[in-house]
């Protein structure tokens, strides 16, 4: 997959795509429907995605708490798996936010990216002060030479439509299986393995430590997890148990993710991991002794092994 971070000066190979457009936070079933519509409309064209980085909410409300389900790297990884060949991560700031719907469609989509078709969710808005909607884009597309598909909000067996908001609520309440039902895949935390205090190794449970800064925090606690090592000599799929939290036994700490991978031996420092939250096992606890903590960790491991089969 090729990633482009501008709408001007693109190579010829990047032009002529059929694109799905939106923020694609989490890439849930609704987003998948928009991607499928773009692919179906022009199967002869390369499949692309037009999205925005940073997320517009981070620009308009910079002091709001972290809300993103995935960062740009995790989003790109997921889109690549879904067959996207051209990813346009447009730099969102005053210039882009100030474009009228007409200017955005003309200068960015038609002249800049040279798209042949655009697929959007039915509730997508664009342009200065969100003045453009699906009907406006369809009219502009007719004038500028690209097709437009507006995809209805995707429901799940009569439930409310899959949305990033509903997924955030499920994760915040410790319901990763409900989030998976809406996403169409497990919610994953991705990033490099960092050096930590190495306490887990001393306790007999060496862990891969990852930062969770600047993204939505699911409910803190212990989870059964599926782990993918994305590269290097240990590349592959594993099972494990992970603690997401502040480590109350050891003082006041910033939240992180510590994952114990079952039956694994090797050095993962610097490796990129993708950790899928499968089942919430229990909240974080502060124990009276290290022996009590180790006993609980053994119980957590046994439960996670049972959950994961």
C-alpha positions in Angstrom: 0.0 0.0 0.0 1.2 3.5 -0.9 0.6 6.3 1.6 0.3 9.9 0.4 0.2 12.9 2.8 -0.7 15.6 0.3 -3.2 16.2 -2.5 -0.7 17.9 -4.9 2.3 16.6 -6.8 1.2 13.0 -6.7 2.7 10.4 -9.0 0.6 9.2 -11.9 0.2 5.8 -10.3 -1.7 7.4 -7.4 -4.4 9.0 -9.6 -7.5 7.4 -11.0 -8.5 5.5 -7.8 -12.0 4.7 -6.6 -11.9 6.0 -3.0 -13.8 5.6 0.3 -13.7 8.8 2.3 -14.0 9.4 6.0 -12.1 9.3 9.3 -12.2 5.5 9.5 -11.5 5.4 13.3 -11.6 1.8 14.3 -12.6 0.6 10.7 -15.9 -0.9 11.9 -18.5 -2.7 9.8 -20.0 0.6 8.6 -16.6 1.6 7.3 -16.2 -1.8 5.6 -19.5 -1.2 3.8 -18.2 2.2 2.5 -15.0 0.4 1.3 -17.0 -2.3 -0.4 -19.2 0.3 -2.2 -16.1 2.0 -3.5 -14.7 -1.3 -4.8 -18.0 -2.3 -6.3 -18.6 1.0 -8.1 -15.4 0.8 -10.1 -13.8 -2.6 -9.8 -11.5 -1.7 -12.7 -9.8 1.1 -10.6 -7.3 0.9 -7.7 -9.0 1.0 -4.3 -8.1 4.0 -2.2 -9.1 5.7 1.0 -9.2 9.4 1.6 -8.9 10.2 5.3 -7.5 13.0 7.6 -4.6 13.2 9.9 -4.8 14.4 12.6 -8.4 13.6 13.2 -10.5 16.8 12.8 -11.7 16.6 16.4 -8.1 16.8 17.6 -7.9 20.1 15.7 -11.2 21.6 16.7 -11.1 20.3 20.3 -7.4 19.9 21.2 -8.0 19.7 24.9 -10.6 16.9 24.7 -9.6 13.5 26.3 -8.0 10.9 23.9 -10.8 9.2 21.9 -9.2 7.5 18.9 -9.7 3.8 18.7 -6.5 3.5 16.6 -3.6 5.7 15.6 -2.6 6.4 12.0 -0.2 3.4 11.9 -2.8 0.9 13.1 -5.4 2.3 10.7 -3.0 2.0 7.8 -2.1 -1.6 8.8 -5.8 -2.5 8.8 -6.6 -0.8 5.5 -3.7 -2.6 3.9 -5.2 -5.9 5.0 -8.5 -5.0 3.4 -6.9 -4.5 0.0 -6.5 -0.7 -0.1 -3.6 0.2 -2.4 -3.7 4.0 -2.2 -4.1 5.7 1.2 -4.4 9.5 1.1 -3.8 10.9 4.7 -4.7 14.5 4.0 -3.1 16.9 6.5 -6.0 18.4 8.4 -5.5 22.0 9.5 -6.6 25.5 8.7 -6.1 25.2 5.0 -8.1 22.1 4.5 -10.7 23.1 7.1 -11.2 26.4 5.3 -12.0 25.0 1.9 -15.6 25.3 0.8 -17.3 22.1 -0.4 -16.9 23.2 -4.0 -13.2 23.9 -3.5 -12.6 20.6 -1.7 -14.3 18.6 -4.4 -12.6 20.5 -7.2 -9.1 21.1 -5.9 -8.6 18.0 -3.7 -10.7 15.2 -5.1 -10.9 16.0 -8.9 -7.7 18.0 -9.7 -5.4 16.8 -6.8 -6.2 13.1 -6.4 -7.9 12.6 -9.8 -10.5 10.2 -8.3 -13.0 8.4 -10.5 -15.5 7.5 -7.8 -16.1 8.5 -4.1 -17.9 6.4 -1.6 -19.0 8.0 1.7 -21.3 7.2 4.7 -24.7 8.7 4.4 -24.0 11.0 7.3 -20.6 12.3 6.1 -20.1 16.1 6.0 -17.2 18.0 4.5 -16.0 21.5 3.6 -15.9 24.7 5.7 -18.3 24.5 8.7 -19.4 21.0 7.5 -21.5 22.7 4.8 -21.3 19.8 2.3 -23.3 16.6 2.5 -23.9 13.5 0.3 -26.3 15.3 -2.0 -23.9 18.2 -2.4 -21.0 15.9 -3.2 -23.1 13.9 -5.7 -23.9 17.2 -7.6 -20.3 18.3 -7.5 -19.2 14.9 -8.7 -21.5 15.1 -11.8 -20.0 18.5 -12.6 -16.3 17.4 -12.1 -16.5 13.9 -13.6 -16.5 11.5 -10.7 -19.2 9.2 -9.4 -20.5 9.3 -5.8 -22.1 6.5 -3.6 -23.7 7.3 -0.3 -23.9 4.2 1.9 -26.7 3.9 4.5 -25.6 3.5 8.1 -25.0 -0.1 8.6 -27.1 -1.8 11.3 -26.4 -5.2 13.0 -29.3 -7.6 13.3 -31.8 -4.8 14.1 -29.5 -3.1 16.7 -28.3 0.5 16.4 -25.9 1.2 13.6 -22.2 0.3 14.1 -20.5 3.5 15.1 -17.2 4.6 16.7 -19.2 6.1 19.6 -21.0 2.8 20.4 -17.7 0.9 20.1 -16.0 3.3 22.5 -18.8 2.8 25.0 -18.4 -1.0 24.8 -14.7 -0.8 25.3 -15.0 1.7 28.2 -17.4 -0.7 29.9 -15.1 -3.8 29.5 -17.2 -5.4 26.7 -14.7 -6.3 24.0 -16.9 -8.9 22.5 -19.6 -6.4 21.9 -17.0 -4.1 20.3 -15.9 -6.9 18.1 -19.5 -7.5 16.9 -19.7 -3.9 15.8 -16.1 -3.7 14.4 -16.1 -7.0 12.6 -12.7 -7.7 14.2 -11.1 -7.6 17.6 -10.1 -4.2 19.0 -6.3 -4.1 18.9 -3.7 -2.0 20.6 -0.6 -1.7 18.3 2.8 -0.3 18.8 6.5 -1.1 19.6 7.6 -3.1 22.6 9.3 -0.7 25.1 11.7 -1.3 27.9 10.0 -1.3 31.2 10.9 -2.0 34.9 11.2 -5.8 34.1 9.2 -6.6 37.2 7.3 -9.3 35.3 10.4 -11.2 34.6 11.3 -11.2 38.3 7.9 -12.6 39.1 8.1 -15.3 36.5 5.8 -13.5 34.0 8.0 -11.6 31.6 5.8 -9.1 29.7 5.9 -7.1 26.5 5.3 -3.4 27.5 3.5 -1.0 25.1 2.4 2.6 25.4 -1.3 3.5 25.2 -0.8 7.3 25.1 -3.0 9.5 22.9 -5.7 6.9 22.3 -8.9 5.8 23.9 -8.3 3.7 27.0 -10.6 0.6 27.3 -11.7 -0.3 30.8 -8.6 -0.8 32.9 -7.9 -4.4 34.0 -6.8 -7.8 32.9 -7.7 -9.3 29.5 -7.4 -12.5 27.6 -5.6 -11.5 24.4 -4.5 -12.6 21.0 -1.1 -11.3 20.0 0.4 -10.8 16.6 4.1 -10.0 16.3 4.2 -8.1 13.0 7.8 -8.5 12.0 11.2 -9.9 12.9 12.3 -13.4 13.8 9.3 -14.0 16.1 6.7 -12.9 13.6 3.5 -14.9 14.1 0.3 -15.3 16.1 0.2 -16.1 19.8 -2.1 -16.2 22.8 -1.7 -14.4 26.1 -3.0 -12.4 29.1 -2.5 -8.7 29.4 -2.8 -6.0 32.1 -4.0 -2.6 30.9 -3.5 -0.1 33.7 -1.4 1.9 36.1 0.2 -1.0 38.1 -1.2 0.0 41.5 1.2 -2.4 43.4 4.1 -0.2 42.3 3.1 3.4 42.9 1.6 6.0 40.6 2.3 5.2 37.0 1.1 6.3 33.5 -1.2 3.6 31.9 0.4 1.1 29.7 -0.3 -2.4 28.3 1.8 -5.3 29.7 1.3 -8.6 27.8 2.4 -12.0 28.9 2.6 -14.3 25.9 2.0 -18.0 26.6 4.8 -20.5 25.9 7.1 -17.8 24.4 10.8 -17.3 24.7 12.6 -14.5 22.9 13.5 -10.9 22.7 10.7 -8.6 21.5 12.2 -5.2 22.4 11.5 -2.8 19.5 9.2 -5.3 17.7 5.8 -4.1 16.5 2.9 -5.9 18.3 -0.8 -6.0 17.7 -2.7 -7.1 20.8 -6.4 -8.0 20.5 -8.6 -7.6 23.5 -10.8 -10.7 23.7 -12.3 -11.0 27.1 -12.2 -8.8 30.2 -11.2 -11.0 33.2 -11.0 -8.6 36.2 -10.3 -5.1 37.3 -6.9 -3.9 38.5 -6.1 -4.7 42.1 -3.5 -3.8 44.7 -2.4 -6.9 46.6 -1.1 -7.2 50.2 2.0 -9.1 49.0 3.9 -10.2 46.0 3.0 -13.8 46.7 -0.7 -12.8 46.5 0.0 -11.0 43.2 1.8 -14.0 41.7 -1.1 -16.3 42.8 -3.6 -14.1 41.1 -1.4 -13.9 37.9 -1.5 -17.7 37.8 -5.2 -17.7 38.1 -5.4 -15.0 35.3 -3.3 -17.1 33.1 -5.4 -20.2 33.6 -8.6 -18.3 32.9 -7.2 -16.7 29.8 -6.0 -20.1 28.5 -9.5 -21.5 29.0 -11.1 -18.5 27.2 -8.8 -18.7 24.3 -9.0 -22.4 23.9 
